[in-house]
Amino acid sequence: MKIRRLHAVLLAAALSASVLAGVAPAFAATQTSASVAGAGWPTPDWYLQGPYQTLAACDVAFEDAAQNGQYTGLVYCHWFRGGGPYLPGFYYEVYIP
């Protein structure tokens, strides 16, 4: 009886590890792109610009950065919940290689 329980526990652990291993590459792939909608921290070479108190103020700054043309990539304005050195607010992201 104890051996069957042990096999069940080991099987459950193996299945959990298998599921997590399958999810990890998909999660890593989403983390290599810029964080959108406050999904997480910006990835390397992507930098938050802000904070802006309103989406409209962020839109104006984003349009100015887009017309300026000094950045290789831009991610549209989104809410960032804050953390680390960043305050809560609306941010857009810029790519600086």
N, C-alpha and C positions, 0 to 999 in steps of 0.2 A: 504494500500500500504506500509506504513512504517513497519507494523508488518511482512509482507512477507519478506521484506529486512532484518529485524532483525533475522527472522528464518533462512534465507539463510546464514547470517553471522555466526550465532551460529552453524549451520550445518557444514559450512566450517571449523570453528575452531575445532569442535569436530572431524571431519575427519582428520584434520592436526595433532591433538593430538594423534589420534589413529595410524596414520602412523608413527609418531615419536616414540610412545611407542613400535611399532613393530620393528623399526630400532635400538632402543637403546640397547636391549640385544645382537643383532648381533655385534654392534659396540663395546660394552663392551667385548664381547668374543674375538674380534680381538686384543683388547688392553691388554688382560691378557697374550697373548703370546708375545714373544720378537718382538720388532719392526724390520721389515725387509724392506730394500730398502728405508730407511729414512722416513718411514711412520709416525713416531712419537717418543716420548721419550721412553727410555727403561723402562720397568715396574719394580716394586720393585724386588730386588735381581738380576736383570740383569744390568750389568755395561758395558759401552762402553770402549773399549781399542783402543787407537789411539791418535791423528789422524795420518794417513799415507798419504803421498802426492800422492802415486800411488797405484793402485790395486795390482800390483806385490809385493810391499813392505808389504802391508797388508796381502797378501797370505802367505808370508814367516813367518810373525809373527803369523798368525792363525795356520799354520802347526806346528810351534814350541809349541804353547799353547796346541794343540791337542796331540802332542807326550809327552808333559810334564805330562799330566794327572791330574793336580791339580784342574781342574774345573769339576763340575758336568754336565754342559751343555755349548755348544758353538753355536753361530750363525755366519754363514759365513760372510765375508767382504761385506760391502755395503756402499754407499755414505750417509753421514749425512750432512744436509745442515747447521748445526751449530745452536747454540742458548744456552743461559744460559752460563755455564762455558765451553761448548764444542765449539771448532773451527770447521769450515767446513773441511771435509776430509773423507777418508775411515776409517771405524772402523769395528772391529768385536766385538761381545758381549759375555760376560762370565756370567755364572750363579753361584752366590755364596750365598747359603742359609743362 
